[in-house]
Amino acid sequence: MALTQALIAQASQEPQRLQADRIRARDMKAILDAGTSGDKTLVPALREVIRGYRYDSRYHDTPESRAHLSLARLGEVQQQQERWCGALREDQSPSLGQVSAVGGWFAIRALDEILAGAGKEAFARAARKSSPSGGYEPPAEYDAARLLTALVEAPPIPAVDLSPFPTRLKEQIPVWRAWIRDHQTELRKLEPTGKGVDFSPAACKNGRPVKQRR
C-alpha cells in the first residue's frame, strides 16, 4: 500500500519535473507557460534562467525576460518590484505594458498609482529632453487607463471612449480611480496581489529598486 502511494506521488510530480527540465533548457514556451501555471515549484528553475540577468524595462523577448515575467506572475516580489520601478524610469513612453503583463491586483494597483501621478515628474523631464517628434504623445495616464480596461471586467470607461487629450482625460481619471476604490475588496483578491511590493516614491531610484530582495 505504501509503495503504491509512493509510486502515485512520484507519477504526479513527473510533469513538474519535465517542465522544470524544459525551463532549464531555456525552452521559451515552457518558461512562459510556467507563469500562468500557478505552480511555485517551478520558481527555482526560473531563477536559474535569470541568474546574472539585469532587468530591462524595454521589451526584449528572450528566455531571461520571459522567466522574469513568469516569476512576477507567480508572485515573486523582487521581480514585481523591478517591474514597478522600471515603469517609473525617466522615459517619455514608460513601459507600463511590462507591468500590466503581470496581471492581478499588482498590475491594477500599479496602474492606479500612475493615474494618481506616480512617475509624472520623471516622464515630464524625459519629454523636455527629447527632440520634438511633430506628433502628439499621449500621457502615461492615458496608457494606464487603456491597459486597465484589459485587466478588469466591465471597466467604468471602455477603451474606445478613453481620451488621450488632457482636458477630457482629467475628467476620466477620477472616474477610474473611484471605480477601483469602490471595487477594491474583490480586486485585492486577484493573483498576483503584489503583497510586499513597495509602491512609495522612495522605493525606486533611476528606474531600479533601492533595496534588493533575495
Backbone hydrogen bonds, N-H to C=O, Kabsch-Sander energy under -0.5 kcal/mol:
donor,donor_aa,acceptor,acceptor_aa,energy
5,Q,1,M,-2.3
6,A,2,A,-2.1
7,L,3,L,-2.2
8,I,4,T,-2.3
9,A,5,Q,-2.5
10,Q,6,A,-2.3
11,A,7,L,-2.4
12,S,8,I,-2.2
13,Q,9,A,-1.2
14,E,10,Q,-0.7
14,E,11,A,-0.6
17,R,13,Q,-2.1
18,L,14,E,-2.5
19,Q,15,P,-2.4
20,A,16,Q,-2.7
21,D,17,R,-2.2
22,R,18,L,-2.0
23,I,19,Q,-2.5
24,R,20,A,-2.4
25,A,21,D,-1.4
26,R,23,I,-2.1
27,D,22,R,-2.5
28,M,26,R,-0.6
31,I,27,D,-2.3
32,L,28,M,-2.0
33,D,29,K,-2.9
34,A,30,A,-1.5
35,G,31,I,-0.7
35,G,32,L,-0.9
36,T,32,L,-0.6
36,T,33,D,-0.9
37,S,33,D,-0.5
37,S,34,A,-0.9
38,G,34,A,-0.6
40,K,38,G,-0.9
42,L,39,D,-1.4
43,V,40,K,-1.3
46,L,42,L,-2.2
47,R,43,V,-2.6
48,E,44,P,-1.5
49,V,45,A,-1.3
50,I,46,L,-1.5
51,R,48,E,-0.9
53,Y,50,I,-2.9
55,Y,53,Y,-0.6
62,T,60,H,-1.2
66,R,62,T,-2.3
67,A,63,P,-2.3
68,H,64,E,-2.3
69,L,65,S,-2.0
70,S,66,R,-2.6
71,L,67,A,-2.4
72,A,68,H,-2.0
73,R,69,L,-2.5
74,L,70,S,-1.7
75,G,72,A,-1.4
76,E,71,L,-2.6
77,V,75,G,-0.5
80,Q,76,E,-1.8
81,Q,77,V,-3.1
82,E,78,Q,-2.3
83,R,79,Q,-1.8
84,W,80,Q,-2.4
85,C,81,Q,-2.8
86,G,82,E,-2.2
87,A,83,R,-1.6
88,L,84,W,-0.6
88,L,85,C,-1.1
89,R,86,G,-1.2
91,D,89,R,-1.1
96,L,94,P,-2.0
98,Q,95,S,-0.9
99,V,96,L,-0.9
100,S,96,L,-2.6
101,A,97,G,-1.7
102,V,99,V,-1.4
103,G,99,V,-0.7
105,W,190,L,-2.2
106,F,192,P,-2.4
107,A,103,G,-1.5
108,I,104,G,-1.9
109,R,105,W,-3.2
110,A,106,F,-2.4
111,L,107,A,-2.5
112,D,108,I,-2.2
113,E,109,R,-2.0
114,I,110,A,-1.5
115,L,111,L,-2.1
116,A,112,D,-1.6
117,G,114,I,-1.5
118,A,113,E,-2.6
120,K,117,G,-1.9
123,F,119,G,-2.5
124,A,120,K,-2.2
125,R,121,E,-2.3
126,A,122,A,-2.1
127,A,123,F,-1.9
128,R,124,A,-2.1
129,K,125,R,-1.6
130,S,126,A,-1.4
142,Y,139,P,-0.9
143,D,139,P,-1.4
144,A,140,A,-2.6
145,A,141,E,-2.3
146,R,142,Y,-2.5
147,L,143,D,-2.5
148,L,144,A,-2.0
149,T,145,A,-1.3
150,A,147,L,-1.1
151,L,148,L,-1.5
152,V,148,L,-1.1
161,D,158,P,-1.5
162,L,158,P,-0.6
162,L,159,A,-1.2
169,L,165,F,-2.6
170,K,166,P,-2.4
171,E,167,T,-0.6
171,E,168,R,-0.8
172,Q,168,R,-1.4
173,I,169,L,-2.4
175,V,171,E,-0.6
176,W,172,Q,-2.1
177,R,173,I,-2.6
178,A,174,P,-2.3
179,W,175,V,-1.9
180,I,176,W,-2.3
181,R,177,R,-2.1
182,D,178,A,-2.5
183,H,179,W,-1.6
184,Q,181,R,-1.0
187,L,183,H,-2.3
188,R,184,Q,-2.5
189,K,186,E,-1.0
190,L,187,L,-1.7
197,V,194,G,-2.3
199,F,197,V,-0.8
203,A,200,S,-1.8
204,C,201,P,-1.2
205,K,208,R,-2.9
208,R,205,K,-1.3
210,V,203,A,-2.8
213,R,211,K,-0.5
